[in-house]
């Protein structure tokens, strides 16, 4: 009997010690609210808001194609041009961390090269047509053949005869004069045969291509992506790329940096929390008092990988494209050779704040 009473006493003491270590809800409420209120439950609510946000980063790519008669020549040209371009970017504050290589390709092509030792040759071509009644066409053919012309034929659609006078020479003017001399001689002879409506239907003098051959060309295609937050230097970058015969790839996009999103969220968190608290108080009414916050979930649209294309689309039309960049001084000729670019417009960023509050009841 004494042993049983001893064990019961030990058990009671242990239970009291455990309760001392784990404060009751009343004790916790007294610690939180100074004995003025008692926690009676939890309340969860949420608020949403659309925040205005403007993209603060622009990215685009350019490509330079180097060429040479040897791989070494192509490599040296690429090193020179891309080195000059990267150095120029550095002067504008665009560092190596903002320039990424997207592609670097070596390939071969061919090109037709004229023989430079050959003299230039010009050709004058005169088209002539006439009408001839009776049976004198064979006499006309003999007259033409005597001048080296054997291409006369009858145009059956319009019932007239036609032929071409062709002369070649090293001088453009002298070639044209030789063709004119032949025409006047034939004109006089054909008129004697009774030719009617003799007229020139075509006259052309052109330089003929020289003989040549296909030669092997070594090429390097180097593509880099440029990223910057300074929109005012875009015109200068694109102008420099144009001067270095780089291709603008028509892939200009605006993006939003993580820093801007974080800054915007931080600036609005307290406002949204206050709005959530006011919403909870309206719902709870006067019988209950809003307690401390126990949990917050604050998030926004995920902008990872989201890109806003410049002006909705990038146009490469070299005649109609125009610049509209603030503080970008570019030449008129350059304006016609770059994509259309407009500074980005604001868009709406959706944010959500979910919060849990304790609900309390006044004790007196």
JOTAUR-V133043 format. One line per field, one symbol per residue. psi: psi as a letter, one per 30 degrees, with the letter a starting at -180 (. if undefined). Layout:
psi=???
This chain:
psi=eeeeeeeeeeeeeeeeeeeefjkleeeeeeeegggflkkfalkkllllkjkkkkkgkkklllkkjlllfleeeeeeeeeeeeeeeeeeeefggjlefgkkkfkjkklkllkkkljffklkkkkkkkkkllkjlahgeeeeeeeeefggjggklkjfeghllllkkkkklfkeeeeeeeeeeeeeeeeeeeeffgklhklkfkkkklklkllalklkkklkjjklkkklfjffgeeeeeeeeefghlkkgghklklkleeeeeeeeeffeeeeeeeeeeeeeeeeafflkkalkfkkjkllkjgkfkkjkkgelkkgjfefklkhkkgjjlleeeeggllkkkkllllkkkkkjkkklkklkkf.
